[in-house]
C-alpha cells in the first residue's frame, strides 16, 4: 500500500515531531535504531549514539573489573583473617569452616573476626571447672559418700546425720593414722 500524500500542515507537524524526538537525549537512541533499520543510508547521522553506546559498554566493563578487583581483595583479607585465627591458636581449621558457615548465613556481611565472636557465643568453649559435659555426667541421683569411723568401717548415714562432729573427728583420726603409717612414725 502506497503512503498517502501529506498536506503541508501534516508535513510540518511530523517534521517537528521527528526533529524533537531525534534531539531529545531520552529518545535519540531509540530513533537512531529505527532510522538505521529503515533507512541504513542515513545511519551515519546518528554516529554520536553509537559512540555513546561504546563508551557506556566500556565504562560498564571497567566497573565490572573494579568490582572484581575489590571482591578479590576482600576475599584475600578474609583469608588472612582466617589464617590468623588458626595461627594464633584460637580456632582449628575445622572450626574456621564452621565460622565460614556463620559468614554465609549472614549473607557475607561479616568478616571472620565478627563471625568468630558469634561462633564463641553459639558454641562456648568447655569450662572444665563447671563439671563434666552433659553427655559425660552420671545419672541425676546423687548418693552421699560413706564416711568411715575410727575402726575403718563405714558409718550409716543416719548415724552420721545424728552426730556429724563425731564422724568428722573419726575421719580426721583415721587420716592422721594413715599419714603416720606412711611416714614411718610409730602409732
Secondary structure, DSSP 8 states (H G I E B T S, - for coil): -------HHHHHHHHHHHHHHHH-HHHHHHHHHHHHHH-GGGGGGGHHHHHHHHHHHHHHHHHHHHHHHHHHHHHHHHHHHHHHHHHTTSS-HHHHHHHHHHHHHTTT-S-HHHHHHHHHHHS----GGG-S-GGG---S------EE-TTS-EE-HHHHHH-HHHHHHHHHHHHHHHHHHHHT---
